[in-house]
Amino acid sequence: MVARSADLLENVRKEVYEMNQHIKVLAVPTDLLDPKSIKALWGKVEEEFGHADVLINNAGTALFGLVSEADQNAWW
């Protein structure tokens, strides 16, 4: 998991472990606007897992507000 806030990442990591303690979670505070920060992130991924199989990018904003509150047809 990647976010700028280490505290936010730690909270989510704890929530994941509460659901399933067997899930391996790598939480890396990263500034995606900083190339050095991104390089450090991929170094940690490689060190921990060897490579990344899946990347889910859910960063960004939407004009319709929170996805959880939006009409599904508006964001599809």
N, C-alpha and C positions, 0 to 999 in steps of 0.2 A: 504494500500500500504506500502511496505517496501523497503527501500534502505539505504545505509550508509549515504547518503547526505540529510540533512534536507532541503537544498535549492532546490535540484532537486525534492524532494517530494512535496514541497510547490508549485513549478511551475506546476507540473502535477495535483495537487489538484485543483488549480485555473483553469486549462484547462478543467477539468471534470465539475466544477461548471459552466463554461461558456457554456458548452453543455447542462447541465441539473442541475438546482439549487436544485432539489428535491432528488438528489443522495446523500446519506450519505457516506462521505469519511473519513476513518481513516488513517492518514499518520503517520507512526511510524519509525523514524530513528533507524535502527537496524544493528548490526554487526553479521552476521550469523555464524561467526567463534567464537563467544563469547557466551557460554551457559547462562550467566547471562542476556545478552542482549536479547536472544531468550525468556527466561522466562519472562522478563519484557514485551516483545511484546505480548505474549499470555495472560498475565495479563490484558493488555490494551484491547485486543480483547474481553476477557471475561467481563470486566467491561462495555464496550461500547455495545456489541451485545449479550452477554451471551455465545456464541459459534461461531465457524466458520463453515459455510455450504460448502464453496467451497475454495479450495486453488489452485492457479495457480502459478506454479513455472516457471518463464522464465529467471532465472539466469543461467549464464554459457556462454560458448563460442562455436563457431562453426568453423570448418576448412575452410568453404567456404565463410567467410566474413559476411556482413550484410544480414540478412534474406530478407530484402526488396529488395536487389540487386541480390539475388541468384536465380539460376534456381530451380523452385519448386521441380522438380524431384530429385535434389541433396539432399534436406533435408527431403523429405518424405521417 
